[in-house]
Each structure stands twice: as C-alpha cells, then as structure tokens.
Amino acid sequence: MSRTNNSLDELIEALRCLPGVGPKSAQRMAYHLLQYDQAGAHRLALALDRALQRIRRCAKCNTFTEEEVCALCTSPKRDPSLLCVVETPADQAVMEQTLAYQGLYFVLMGRLSPLDGIGPKEIGLDALQRRVSDGIVKEVILATNFTNEGEATAHYIHEMLQGRGLKITRIARGVPVGGELEYVDLGTLAQAFYERREA
C-alpha cells in the first residue's frame, strides 16, 4: 500500500497558485527543484519569506515597496502634477520602461469586475480620490488595460473625478510601432482611425 507524500503534494499544490501553472507544470517544477536545484529552492523560499515580511504598499501610490513611500513618489525629478492610474505594479513597470512619462502613479491593484465581486472599494478608489484631492495633481491619465474590465474601470474613474477641476485623459490605442496594417486586428485599426491626429 503506497503512502502519499504530504510535503511533496503540498509543494505541488502551492506552486499551482502561480498564474498559468497547472497540475503538470507544478509537478515538473517541484521535481526539478527537489532533484536538480535544492539550493535554488532554498533561495526561492527565503526570498518569498523575506518579501512577504518586508514588502508593503506605498502610502501615496499604492505600489509595492519596502519603505513607507516608494522611491518614485519621493523623487524630485518627477512631475507631481501628473498622476497616471494603472491596474498593477507590472503595468507601472512597463510604463516606466518606455521612458516617456515623468509624472507620478496610482496603482489600483486590480480592476472593476462585478462578476468576480471586485468593486470600487476592492481596488482602492477611495484612496485614489484622496490622492487627487491634494491640490497638486492637475491631470489624471487613465492607463488601465483595453479589456472590458479595464475600460469599465477607466469610465468609472472618469465619472468619479469629473467636476473636480482636473484634466482627465486616457492613453490612446492604435497601430503598434512597426506594425503592418494587414496584420492589425480590426478593432485596433478602427480605434487608430478614431483617435487620429494631425500629421
């Protein structure tokens, strides 16, 4: 009679919490770590434990940081009159990589999704309202994703902030740089026409 290996089963199940990792992938990862890279497994466990103990939310922008206020929010090189609203820290990182934006951020840590029970309170819209009421923010740039939920979130925020004397803008959609028209999906192409500007 075979006995179940509880520690191994727990490890496999724990790895399944990662996005895109199903039972087979989790099993492969667990076996790899235990068989070929125990030092890596130990490093991973320590790094996760350390991150969970040290990382918190920035008091101003809501992103992940080890400090009360993150480095971006305290940087004198940033324009405090511009506030870009993004869904996740990953979206914030991508915006930073463009080197095209020099303002500050507010990270929602999600998007409105009533079917999943995610409403305005769950994504911190009350904190966003407080943030834009500081008298310094002049423009709010809505940079949520162009999914149904992202669009609904941007619309909700726009309605919520209207009438406060703020300029509210939405990042544009369109044909990607280097993209060829015949390969661009029709929705993106239509939006590019709609948001066209003078050459």
Salt bridges, closest charged atoms under 4 A:
GLU13 OE1 - ARG16 NH1 3.81
GLU68 OE1 - ARG56 NH1 3.02
GLU87 OE1 - ARG111 NH1 3.07
GLU96 OE2 - ARG78 NH2 2.68
ASP134 OD2 - ARG131 NH1 2.84
GLU151 OE1 - ARG170 NH2 3.54
GLU151 OE2 - ARG173 NH1 2.62
GLU159 OE2 - HIS158 ND1 3.82
